[in-house]
Amino acid sequence: MNSNIKKALLFIGLTFFFCWLMVALFFAFGGKWDTPVSFGMTTIYMFIPMAVAIIVQKFIYKESLKKPLGIFFKLNRWFVVAWLVPPVIAFATLGVSLLFPGVEYSPEMAEMFERFKSLLTAEQLAQMENQTSTLPIHPFWLSLLQGLVAGVTINAIFGFGEELGWRGLLQRELGFMGFWKSSLTIGAVWGIWHTPIILQGHNYPEHPVAGVFMMTIWCILLAPIFSYVRLKAKSVIAAAIMHGSFNATAGLAVMVVKGGNDLLIGVTGLAGFIVFIILNTGLFIYDKFLTSEPIIMDVKP
C-alpha cells in the first residue's frame, strides 16, 4: 500500500474512532443536544482532528510538524482572501436564496426569531427582539462586523482544530493524487466525519437524515476552495482563518430571509451549493488562465 495512503487512512481511522466514540458516549450517559454541555462536546469534537494529526505525525511517524503540515504565520494576500471570501459567499447565497419561489426578503428578521423560539423563553425572546429594534444599525451589519472579528480570532482557533487534520496532514499525504482528486477526497471524508452531529440536527434541524447527504456534498464542494487557499498561502493557518470566517458569517445568508427550508436556503442548502459551483468554476478559470503561479495541475504542498 502507498505509504501516503496508509498514513492518511491511519489518521482518518483514528479521527473517526475518537470523534464518533465521544458522541456515542455523550448520548449513552444521557447527554442532550442544544445544551451548554453539548456545545462543549462539539468544541472538543472540532479539536480531535488536530490532536490526531499531531499524534500520527509526531509520535507515530516521528516527523516534524511545522513544515510538513504547513504551520506558517508569514502573511500574504491569500490570508486576506481567506478572511473576506466567506462573507462574500454568504451575501451571494442570500441573493440566490431570494430567487427561489416562496423565499422572501425579511428585514424584520421574523423567521430568525421564529428559529429561536425553541431555544429561548418567551421573555428572553421578547427581550432579544426589543434589543435588536433599538440598535443604531441593523443587526445584519452588526453581525457582519462581529463575524469578521470572530472569524480571524476565536473562530480561527476552532478552525485550526480541524484544518491541521484536513488541510494539514491529509492535504500533504493525498497531494500526489492531484488537486481535484485530493480536494474532493478530503471533502468527502470531512463531510462524513460530521455525521453524528448532523443526525442530531446540526445545520439541518428540519431534515437531519437527509442532512447527512447534504453535508457531505457541501464539504465536497467547499473543499477545493479551502485547499486552493491553503496551497496558495503555503499555510494551513490561512485555511483555519477561512474556516473561522466561514463559521462566523454563514448565518448572514439566512438572517433576513423567510420561507424555504434548511435544504434549500443558506450556505449549507441548495443556494450555497450553487454559489460553490460558480466559485469552483471561477477558481479553475483563474488558475488556468489568469495566475502566473498555477497550482491545480501541479500540487506540491
Secondary structure by P-SEA (a helix, b strand, c coil): ccaaaaaaaaaaaaaaaaaaaaaaaaaaaccccccaaaaaaaaaaaaaaaaaaaaaacccccccccccccccccccaaaaaaacaaaaaaaaaaaaaaacccbbbbccaaaaaaaacccccaaaaaaaaaaaaaccccaaaaaaaaaaaaaacaaaaaaaacccccccaaaaaaccccaaaaaaaaaaaaaaaaaaaaaacccccccaaaaaaaaaaaaaaaaaaaaaaaaaaccaaaaaaaaaaaaacccccccccccccccccccccaaaaaaaaaaaaaaaaaaaccccccccccccc
